[in-house]
Amino acid sequence: MFNNLIKHSFRSFKRQRAYIIINVLGLSIGIACSLLIALFVINEASYDRYNVKKDRIFRVILNGKIGGQEITGSFTPAVMGPTLPREFPEVEDFLRMDGVGPTVVEYEKQTFTDNHIVSADSSFFNFFSIPLLKGDPDNVLNSPYKVVLSESTAKKLFGSVNPIDKMIKIGSDTTRWLVTGVMGDIPANTHFEASMLASFLTNPRSKEQVWMNNSFSLYILLKPNSSYKTVDSKFNDLIVKYVGPELQKYLGTTVQEFLNKGNKYRFFLQKLTDIHLDNTIQGGFKAPSDPKYLIIFGSIAIMIVVIAAINFMNLATAQASRRAKEVGIKKIGGSTRGMLITQFLSESFILAFISLIIAMIFIRLSLPYFNNLLGTKLVLKLFADWYTMPALLLFTVIVGILAGSYPAFFLSSFNPYEVLKGNAKNSTSNGKLRRVLVVFQFAVSILLIVGTLIMNRQIKFMLNKDVGFKKEQLIVIERAHVVGNKMKAFKESVKRIRG
């Protein structure tokens, strides 16, 4: 039976080449656009989910308000890290991290500026599932002036030479740093970037005991089966115990009096997997995404597929008069309505599958431009995960049903007597639904076009708005602080540059 369905489907395709090309091309473009958007949405939602211990990792967030100024961000005192495992039995380990900023790195005659150096405690590899290719995870960052390089940075500095125990210069510090490890490159779907991990203990402030000096990102690893809500509820007592004496010393007030004046000072936990999609928190390593945009993009992807499917339906029903006699003869020959529905749906599935293959080709060709446009690193990996191919096949089946169900039921409902008399129009009534589909298709298309035009005009407005200065002739010099007390000499040197 299956072979017969395939044979009949391809015979039908041969008789309708122009129709098939138009239908497949429209469906392919719709599927390609939808899958490109889906790749982006899935990538945004996948941040940090590759970590094995993701469900036990939390970031500590400060919510403070003093003198009418409120802040909610990833800011904690250095002393909080080692204190939490002592005070809270639910906490297994802690990790402090801090972005170093653009820094000059030197090795022999090589010099370059690295924008993604992060200082971290030695517990880093106990938290994140980043492979340590060389070195001992317990010792690579356990003392000052130790550094772990990413695999790509190690190749950039040392080529094929083993970098372990080599000394490099980082920043203006006269003390050389010892390379103690090489890690795999940080995945793009991580809430931070790190080409180098510098020992957090190198920072003189790592031993600070001041609780009201909030500067660093702090992560905690909870013990298995521990509730983060239990830890959240204990932060108030921690503030009274450690922050209270400092409030009394510096401001002459108790914690309760401080809060009664309308101020805020509290800590709470944020799930690791929530970091990238929470734009209410300040102080992160990467700018977070707004989850509302993911909902908007996801809705657009669905609308595009629906438009393509409706286009498929309308073209199929428009071909009804050409296929009416075929349906009439088959019914007279003994074909039931169920058999005809199966045939038309099988044709729809075959066309949807062919459209999927062409869509994959479109995606492969357009993905580099898409990544360049959005500044992303999306990759189409068909066989990387076991669920990718089944998901695509399921998607094809859904598109096939969505696009082929109405034409199948419509064409199979023809009255053979009316059809063979030449009255195909009278053989069934399809006008209302078809008009509704056409109106819906055009309404959604107009909505998407108008939305695109509005966004385009808004972007043009932002790019061309007079901001009060000549931005084309203005440059920003990074790391200007390294000039120090030689600013006057620096200015004189810059003035001598033509232009």
C-alpha positions as CSV (number, residue, x, y, z in Angstrom):
1,M,0.0,0.0,0.0
2,F,2.8,2.4,0.9
3,N,4.5,1.8,-2.4
4,N,1.3,2.5,-4.3
5,L,0.8,5.8,-2.4
6,I,4.4,6.9,-3.3
7,K,3.8,5.9,-7.0
8,H,0.5,7.7,-7.2
9,S,2.0,10.8,-5.5
10,F,4.9,11.1,-7.8
11,R,2.7,10.5,-10.9
12,S,0.5,13.4,-9.6
13,F,3.6,15.6,-9.1
14,K,4.7,15.0,-12.7
15,R,1.3,16.2,-14.0
16,Q,1.6,19.4,-11.9
17,R,5.2,20.5,-12.2
18,A,4.7,24.3,-12.0
19,Y,2.2,23.9,-9.1
20,I,4.6,21.7,-7.2
21,I,7.6,24.0,-7.7
22,I,5.7,27.0,-6.5
23,N,4.3,25.1,-3.5
24,V,7.5,23.5,-2.4
25,L,9.5,26.8,-2.8
26,G,6.9,28.7,-0.7
27,L,6.9,26.0,2.0
28,S,10.7,25.7,2.0
29,I,11.2,29.4,2.5
30,G,8.5,29.4,5.3
31,I,10.2,26.4,7.1
32,A,13.7,27.9,6.7
33,C,12.6,31.3,8.2
34,S,10.8,29.6,11.1
35,L,13.7,27.2,11.8
36,L,16.2,30.1,11.8
37,I,14.2,31.9,14.3
38,A,13.7,28.7,16.3
39,L,17.5,28.2,16.3
40,F,17.9,31.7,17.8
41,V,15.2,31.2,20.4
42,I,16.4,27.7,21.4
43,N,20.0,29.0,21.7
44,E,18.9,31.9,24.0
45,A,16.9,29.5,26.2
46,S,19.8,27.0,26.4
47,Y,22.2,29.3,28.3
48,D,24.2,27.5,31.0
49,R,22.1,24.4,30.7
50,Y,25.1,22.3,29.6
51,N,26.4,22.4,33.2
52,V,26.0,19.1,35.0
53,K,25.3,20.8,38.4
54,K,23.1,23.5,36.9
55,D,20.2,22.8,39.3
56,R,22.4,23.3,42.4
57,I,24.3,26.5,41.2
58,F,22.9,29.9,42.3
59,R,24.2,33.4,42.0
60,V,23.9,35.7,45.1
61,I,22.1,39.0,44.2
62,L,22.1,42.2,46.3
63,N,18.9,44.4,46.4
64,G,19.8,47.6,48.2
65,K,18.2,51.0,48.5
66,I,19.9,54.0,50.2
67,G,18.9,57.6,49.9
68,G,16.3,56.9,47.3
69,Q,18.8,55.1,45.0
70,E,17.9,51.4,44.5
71,I,20.1,48.8,42.9
72,T,19.6,45.1,42.2
73,G,22.7,43.4,40.9
74,S,25.4,40.7,41.2
75,F,27.4,42.5,43.8
76,T,28.6,40.9,47.0
77,P,31.5,41.4,49.5
78,A,34.6,39.2,49.1
79,V,34.2,38.0,52.7
80,M,30.7,36.5,52.0
81,G,32.0,33.6,49.9
82,P,34.0,31.8,52.6
83,T,31.4,32.7,55.2
84,L,28.3,31.1,53.6
85,P,29.5,27.4,53.9
86,R,30.3,28.0,57.6
87,E,26.9,29.7,58.3
88,F,24.6,27.7,56.0
89,P,24.9,23.8,56.2
90,E,23.1,23.7,52.8
91,V,26.0,25.3,51.0
92,E,28.6,22.9,49.6
93,D,31.0,25.3,48.0
94,F,31.4,28.9,46.9
95,L,32.9,30.7,43.9
96,R,33.8,34.4,43.5
97,M,34.3,35.9,40.1
98,D,35.2,39.3,38.7
99,G,35.8,40.7,35.2
100,V,39.2,42.2,34.8
101,G,38.4,44.3,31.7
102,P,40.6,45.0,28.6
103,T,44.1,44.0,29.6
104,V,47.5,43.8,27.8
105,V,48.9,40.3,27.8
106,E,52.6,39.8,26.9
107,Y,54.7,36.7,26.2
108,E,58.2,37.2,24.8
109,K,57.6,39.4,21.7
110,Q,53.9,38.8,21.5
111,T,51.5,41.5,22.8
112,F,47.8,41.7,22.6
113,T,44.8,43.2,24.5
114,D,42.4,40.6,26.0
115,N,38.9,41.7,26.7
116,H,37.7,38.6,28.5
117,I,40.0,37.9,31.4
118,V,38.1,36.8,34.5
119,S,39.4,36.3,38.0
120,A,38.0,33.3,39.8
121,D,38.4,31.1,42.8
122,S,40.0,27.6,42.6
123,S,36.5,26.1,42.8
124,F,35.6,27.2,39.3
125,F,35.9,23.8,37.8
126,N,33.8,22.3,40.6
127,F,30.9,24.6,39.5
128,F,31.0,24.8,35.7
129,S,31.3,21.9,33.2
130,I,34.3,23.3,31.4
131,P,36.8,20.6,30.7
132,L,40.3,21.3,32.1
133,L,42.6,19.9,29.4
134,K,45.8,20.3,31.3
135,G,46.4,20.9,34.9
136,D,45.0,19.9,38.3
137,P,41.6,21.5,39.0
138,D,42.3,21.8,42.7
139,N,45.6,23.6,42.3
140,V,45.4,25.6,39.1
141,L,44.0,28.7,40.8
142,N,44.6,28.0,44.5
143,S,47.3,30.7,45.0
144,P,48.1,34.2,43.7
145,Y,49.6,34.8,40.2
146,K,48.3,31.6,38.6
147,V,46.4,31.7,35.3
148,V,44.4,29.2,33.2
149,L,44.3,29.8,29.5
150,S,41.5,28.7,27.1
151,E,42.5,26.3,24.4
152,S,42.3,29.0,21.7
153,T,44.3,31.6,23.8
154,A,47.0,28.9,24.5
155,K,47.4,28.3,20.8
156,K,47.4,32.0,20.1
157,L,50.3,32.6,22.6
158,F,52.3,29.3,22.4
159,G,51.2,27.6,19.2
160,S,51.9,23.8,19.6
161,V,54.3,24.3,22.6
162,N,53.0,23.1,26.0
163,P,52.1,26.3,27.9
164,I,52.2,24.7,31.4
165,D,54.8,26.4,33.7
166,K,55.4,29.2,31.2
167,M,55.4,32.8,32.6
168,I,53.4,35.6,31.0
169,K,52.9,39.3,31.8
170,I,49.3,40.4,32.4
171,G,48.6,44.2,32.7
172,S,51.0,46.6,34.3
173,D,51.8,44.2,37.1
174,T,55.6,43.6,37.3
175,T,55.1,40.1,38.7
176,R,54.8,37.4,36.0
177,W,51.9,35.0,36.0
178,L,52.4,31.2,36.0
179,V,50.4,29.2,33.4
180,T,49.0,26.3,35.4
181,G,46.3,25.0,33.2
182,V,44.5,24.9,29.8
183,M,40.7,24.6,29.6
184,G,38.3,24.1,26.8
185,D,36.9,27.2,25.2
186,I,33.8,28.6,27.1
187,P,30.7,27.7,25.1
188,A,28.9,30.6,23.5
189,N,25.7,29.9,25.4
190,T,27.3,30.8,28.7
191,H,26.4,34.0,30.7
192,F,30.1,34.9,30.8
193,E,33.1,35.0,28.5
194,A,36.5,34.0,29.6
195,S,39.6,33.5,27.5
196,M,41.8,33.4,30.7
197,L,41.0,32.6,34.3
198,A,43.2,34.6,36.7
199,S,43.5,33.5,40.4
200,F,41.0,35.6,42.5
201,L,43.5,35.4,45.4
202,T,45.8,37.7,43.4
203,N,43.4,40.6,44.1
204,P,44.4,42.3,47.3
205,R,40.7,42.8,48.0
206,S,40.1,39.1,48.1
207,K,40.9,39.1,51.8
208,E,38.7,42.1,52.7
209,Q,36.5,41.6,55.8
210,V,34.2,44.6,55.0
211,W,30.6,43.4,54.5
212,M,29.3,46.6,53.0
213,N,31.8,46.7,50.2
214,N,29.9,44.9,47.5
215,S,32.0,44.4,44.4
216,F,32.2,40.7,43.2
217,S,29.9,38.1,41.7
218,L,29.4,35.2,44.1
219,Y,28.0,31.7,43.2
220,I,27.2,29.0,45.6
221,L,26.8,25.3,45.1
222,L,24.1,23.7,47.2
223,K,24.3,20.2,48.5
224,P,22.1,17.6,46.8
225,N,18.4,17.8,47.8
226,S,18.9,21.2,49.5
227,S,16.3,23.9,49.0
228,Y,17.5,27.3,47.8
229,K,14.4,28.9,49.5
230,T,15.8,27.7,52.8
231,V,19.0,29.5,52.2
232,D,17.1,32.6,51.0
233,S,15.3,32.7,54.3
234,K,18.5,32.8,56.3
235,F,20.1,35.9,54.6
236,N,18.2,38.2,57.0
237,D,19.9,36.7,60.0
238,L,23.2,36.9,58.2
239,I,22.8,40.6,57.5
240,V,21.9,41.3,61.2
241,K,25.0,39.3,62.3
242,Y,27.6,40.7,60.0
243,V,26.2,43.9,58.3
244,G,24.6,45.2,61.5
245,P,27.8,46.0,63.3
246,E,29.1,47.9,60.2
247,L,25.9,49.9,60.0
248,Q,26.2,50.8,63.6
249,K,29.9,51.7,63.2
250,Y,29.6,53.8,60.0
251,L,26.0,55.2,60.1
252,G,25.2,54.9,63.8
253,T,22.0,52.9,63.2
254,T,20.7,49.3,63.6
255,V,19.6,47.2,60.7
256,Q,15.9,47.6,61.7
257,E,16.2,51.4,62.0
258,F,17.9,51.5,58.7
259,L,15.1,49.5,57.0
260,N,12.4,51.5,58.8
261,K,13.6,54.7,57.0
262,G,12.6,53.2,53.7
263,N,16.0,51.7,52.9
264,K,16.6,48.2,51.6
265,Y,19.5,45.8,52.2
266,R,18.9,42.1,51.3
267,F,20.4,39.2,49.5
268,F,18.6,36.5,47.5
269,L,19.5,33.6,45.2
270,Q,19.1,33.5,41.4
271,K,19.1,30.2,39.5
272,L,22.0,29.7,37.1
273,T,19.7,28.9,34.2
274,D,17.7,32.2,34.8
275,I,20.7,34.5,34.6
276,H,20.7,35.1,30.8
277,L,17.0,35.8,30.5
278,D,16.7,38.1,33.5
279,N,17.4,41.7,32.5
280,T,16.4,43.2,35.9
281,I,19.8,42.2,37.4
282,Q,22.8,44.5,36.9
283,G,26.5,43.7,37.0
284,G,26.6,40.6,34.8
285,F,29.4,39.6,32.5
286,K,27.2,39.5,29.4
287,A,24.2,41.7,28.6
288,P,21.1,39.6,29.4
289,S,18.3,39.0,26.9
290,D,14.7,40.2,27.4
291,P,12.4,37.1,27.5
292,K,9.6,39.1,25.9
293,Y,11.6,39.1,22.7
294,L,11.8,35.3,22.7
295,I,8.0,35.1,22.9
296,I,7.7,37.7,20.1
297,F,10.2,35.8,17.9
298,G,8.6,32.4,18.7
299,S,5.2,33.8,17.7
300,I,6.6,35.2,14.4
301,A,8.1,31.8,13.6
302,I,4.7,30.1,14.2
303,M,2.9,32.7,12.1
304,I,5.4,32.2,9.2
305,V,4.8,28.5,9.2
306,V,1.0,29.0,9.4
307,I,1.1,31.4,6.4
308,A,3.2,28.9,4.4
309,A,0.7,26.2,5.3
310,I,-2.3,28.3,4.4
311,N,-0.6,29.2,1.1
312,F,-0.2,25.4,0.5
313,M,-3.9,24.8,1.2
314,N,-5.1,27.6,-1.0
315,L,-2.9,26.4,-3.9
316,A,-4.1,22.9,-3.4
317,T,-7.7,23.8,-3.4
318,A,-7.2,26.1,-6.4
319,Q,-6.1,22.9,-8.2
320,A,-9.3,21.2,-7.3
321,S,-10.9,21.6,-10.8
322,R,-7.9,19.9,-12.4
323,R,-8.1,16.9,-10.0
324,A,-11.9,16.6,-9.8
325,K,-12.1,14.0,-12.6
326,E,-9.3,12.0,-11.0
327,V,-11.3,11.9,-7.7
328,G,-14.6,11.0,-9.5
329,I,-13.1,8.1,-11.5
330,K,-11.3,6.7,-8.3
331,K,-14.6,6.9,-6.4
332,I,-16.4,5.1,-9.1
333,G,-13.6,2.6,-9.3
334,G,-14.1,1.7,-5.6
335,S,-11.9,4.1,-3.7
336,T,-13.4,5.2,-0.4
337,R,-13.1,8.7,1.0
338,G,-10.6,7.4,3.6
339,M,-8.3,6.0,0.9
340,L,-8.4,9.4,-1.0
341,I,-7.7,11.3,2.2
342,T,-4.7,9.0,2.9
343,Q,-3.4,9.6,-0.7
344,F,-3.7,13.4,-0.5
345,L,-2.2,13.5,3.0
346,S,0.7,11.3,1.8
347,E,1.3,13.8,-1.0
348,S,1.3,16.6,1.5
349,F,3.9,14.7,3.7
350,I,6.2,14.1,0.8
351,L,6.1,17.7,-0.3
352,A,6.7,18.8,3.3
353,F,9.7,16.5,3.6
354,I,11.1,17.7,0.3
355,S,10.5,21.3,1.5
356,L,12.4,20.5,4.7
357,I,15.4,19.2,2.8
358,I,15.5,22.4,0.7
359,A,14.9,24.5,3.8
360,M,18.0,22.9,5.4
361,I,20.0,23.9,2.3
362,F,18.7,27.5,2.6
363,I,19.6,27.5,6.4
364,R,23.1,26.3,5.7
365,L,23.7,29.0,3.1
366,S,22.1,31.9,5.1
367,L,23.3,31.0,8.6
368,P,26.7,32.9,8.3
369,Y,24.8,36.0,7.3
370,F,22.2,35.5,10.1
371,N,25.0,35.1,12.7
372,N,26.8,38.2,11.4
373,L,23.5,40.2,11.6
374,L,22.7,39.2,15.2
375,G,26.2,38.8,16.5
376,T,25.6,35.1,17.4
377,K,27.3,31.8,16.8
378,L,24.4,29.6,15.9
379,V,25.2,26.2,14.4
380,L,22.9,23.8,12.7
381,K,23.8,20.4,14.2
382,L,21.5,17.7,12.7
383,F,23.2,14.7,14.4
384,A,24.8,16.3,17.5
385,D,21.8,15.4,19.7
386,W,19.6,12.3,19.5
387,Y,16.4,14.4,19.5
388,T,17.3,16.8,16.6
389,M,16.3,14.5,13.7
390,P,13.1,13.1,15.4
391,A,12.1,16.7,16.2
392,L,12.6,17.8,12.6
393,L,10.6,14.8,11.3
394,L,7.8,15.5,13.8
395,F,7.9,19.2,12.7
396,T,7.5,17.9,9.1
397,V,4.6,15.7,10.0
398,I,2.9,18.6,11.8
399,V,3.4,20.9,8.8
400,G,2.2,18.2,6.5
401,I,-1.0,17.7,8.5
402,L,-1.5,21.5,8.8
403,A,-1.0,22.1,5.1
404,G,-2.6,19.0,3.7
405,S,-5.6,18.3,6.0
406,Y,-8.1,20.7,4.5
407,P,-7.2,20.0,0.8
408,A,-7.4,16.3,1.6
409,F,-10.8,16.5,3.1
410,F,-12.0,19.0,0.6
411,L,-10.9,17.0,-2.5
412,S,-12.1,13.7,-1.2
413,S,-15.6,15.1,-0.6
414,F,-16.3,15.6,-4.3
415,N,-19.5,14.0,-5.6
416,P,-18.5,11.7,-8.5
417,Y,-21.8,12.2,-10.3
418,E,-21.5,16.0,-10.3
419,V,-17.8,15.8,-11.2
420,L,-18.2,13.5,-14.2
421,K,-21.0,15.8,-15.5
422,G,-18.5,18.6,-15.4
423,N,-20.0,20.4,-12.4
424,A,-17.0,20.3,-10.1
425,K,-18.1,23.6,-8.5
426,N,-21.3,22.1,-7.4
427,S,-19.8,18.9,-6.1
428,T,-18.9,20.5,-2.7
429,S,-19.1,23.8,-0.9
430,N,-15.7,25.2,0.1
431,G,-16.1,28.9,-0.4
432,K,-16.4,30.2,3.2
433,L,-13.5,28.4,4.7
434,R,-11.2,29.2,1.8
435,R,-12.1,32.9,2.0
436,V,-11.4,32.9,5.7
437,L,-8.0,31.3,5.1
438,V,-7.1,33.9,2.4
439,V,-8.2,36.8,4.6
440,F,-6.3,35.4,7.6
441,Q,-3.2,34.8,5.4
442,F,-3.2,38.4,4.1
443,A,-3.9,39.8,7.6
444,V,-0.9,38.1,9.2
445,S,1.3,39.0,6.2
446,I,0.3,42.6,6.5
447,L,0.9,42.5,10.2
448,L,4.4,41.2,9.7
449,I,5.2,43.6,6.9
450,V,3.9,46.6,8.9
451,G,5.9,45.5,11.9
452,T,9.0,45.1,9.8
453,L,8.6,48.5,8.3
454,I,8.1,50.1,11.7
455,M,11.2,48.4,13.1
456,N,13.2,49.4,10.1
457,R,12.1,53.1,10.4
458,Q,12.9,53.0,14.1
459,I,16.4,51.6,13.5
460,K,17.0,54.3,10.8
461,F,15.8,57.0,13.2
462,M,18.2,55.8,16.0
463,L,21.1,55.6,13.5
464,N,20.5,59.0,11.9
465,K,19.2,61.0,14.9
466,D,21.3,64.1,15.6
467,V,22.9,63.4,19.0
468,G,24.6,66.8,19.3
469,F,28.1,65.8,18.3
470,K,29.8,64.4,15.2
471,K,29.9,60.8,16.1
472,E,31.8,59.8,12.9
473,Q,34.7,62.0,14.1
474,L,34.7,60.8,17.7
475,I,36.7,57.8,19.0
476,V,36.8,56.2,22.4
477,I,40.2,55.2,23.8
478,E,40.0,52.1,26.0
479,R,42.4,51.5,28.9
480,A,43.2,55.3,29.1
481,H,43.8,54.8,32.9
482,V,47.2,53.1,32.1
483,V,48.5,56.5,31.0
484,G,48.5,57.6,34.7
485,N,50.3,60.9,35.4
486,K,51.6,61.0,31.8
487,M,48.3,62.3,30.5
488,K,49.8,65.7,29.3
489,A,52.5,63.9,27.3
490,F,49.9,61.6,25.9
491,K,47.7,64.5,24.7
492,E,50.7,66.2,23.1
493,S,51.6,62.9,21.2
494,V,48.0,62.5,20.0
495,K,47.9,66.1,18.7
496,R,50.8,65.4,16.5
497,I,48.8,62.7,14.7
498,R,47.4,64.0,11.4
499,G,43.6,64.3,11.4
